[in-house]
Every structure is written in structure tokens, then in C-alpha cells.
Amino acid sequence: MNHSYLLLFSLVCALTISCKKRGCTDCNAINFVPSANTNDNSCLYNNEEHLGWYQVVDSILEPPSMEWNKDTFDLRITRANCEPNHLTISNYGNLNNRFLGYTFQVECFVSDSSITVLAQNVDTKQVRITNGVFRADSIFFDVEYSNEFGEVFLGKTFGVKK
């Protein structure tokens, strides 16, 4: 009978020790360890230098007048959820709705300094795939989306990190 308790105690100890696997527990890190349950502060990230607030200017050709509309505003670059090479651009095209407290966000893929805004549906807008670049503390990218009526908005955004 004592051997049974010893065996059970040994099994519980082994399971407890094996459950404390250490590693990077942040799914946004390039060295994420899915089986780790204790963060050892070893996480490494891509694109850290691009995160933050940017003051930008954009020029967008807007229907139905087909005139250029120029805006100056802030946008924010953050990490996308659990995608190490993806970032989120908040206030893309200055489409935030301040009255409703709505933040318009698009996801982009970043490789080195190249930006690819991914095709995606956000709210009532269909964002089309476009490209851009980070250069030093600046950002440049094309804007292209259509609204719920099929009207296409085209433009360019550029700015500097705050």
C-alpha cells in the first residue's frame, strides 16, 4: 500500500514540475513557445521600431466630386493579435468616428521596412490591398477602399513618428 502512495506522489510531482515549462508566452513574439506556461522574459519581437503614434497627412480622391481631400491627423501603429509580422494601423484614412467612439483599424503585413495593407472588410468599408514603406521615423502608404455604395476612395498617406 505504501508503494502506491509513493508512486502517486511521484507522479503528481513529475506532472507539477513538467507543467512549469518556461519560455516566451507572448504569441506576438517571434520566439513564442505555445507549450510554455511561465514567461521567462526571453520574448523577441519584429517591427518594434515601427510601433507608436504618427502625425500624417493624406490626400484622398473622393467621389462623387472626384476632388482631392487633404487631411492632417494622427494614426497609431500597434501589434496585431498573435501575428508577429502583422501590425495594425488605427485611424486608417482618418475614418475614426469620434462621435461614436469608433476606431477604424486595418491590418498590415510588414517585412523589413515594406508595408502591405491587406485586403479586408472593416465596418461598411472594403479595404483593398496596397503597399507602403517605413523609412527612418517616417511612414508612407497608399490608401484604397470602397464604401457600402461601391464608391472608390484612392490616396496616399505620409507622416512622421511623434
Sequence and secondary structure as in RCSB ss.txt:
>XXXX:A:sequence
MNHSYLLLFSLVCALTISCKKRGCTDCNAINFVPSANTNDNSCLYNNEEHLGWYQVVDSILEPPSMEWNKDTFDL
RITRANCEPNHLTISNYGNLNNRFLGYTFQVECFVSDSSITVLAQNVDTKQVRITNGVFRADSIFFDVEYSNEFG
EVFLGKTFGVKK
>XXXX:A:secstr
 HHHHHHHHHHHHHHHHHT  EEB  TTSTTB TT  EE S    SSGGG EEEEEEEEEEETTTTEEEEEEEEE
EEEE TT TTEEEEETGGG  BTTTTB  EEEEEEETTEEEE  EEETTEEE  EEEEEETTEEEEEEEEE TT 
 EEEEEEEEEE 
